Amino acid sequence: MLFCGLDLGTSAVLPNVFIGLEIYLENKFHGHARRSST
């Protein structure tokens, strides 16, 4: 199966992608909300 080979690559990359997305979304939404509230 293709996924067996992909698993090694995605298991290393996906956590970084989610961490990056989390930081990006937090900066975009929470940072914006903080700025507009003050």
C-alpha positions, 0 to 999 in steps of 0.5 A: 500500500502507498500509505505505508510508505507515506506514513513515515513522511507524513508522521514527521511532517503533519505535526509541524504543519498543525503546529504551524497552523495553530500558531498562524491562526492564533496570531491572526485571530487572537492577535487581531481581536486583542488589537481591535479590543484596545 
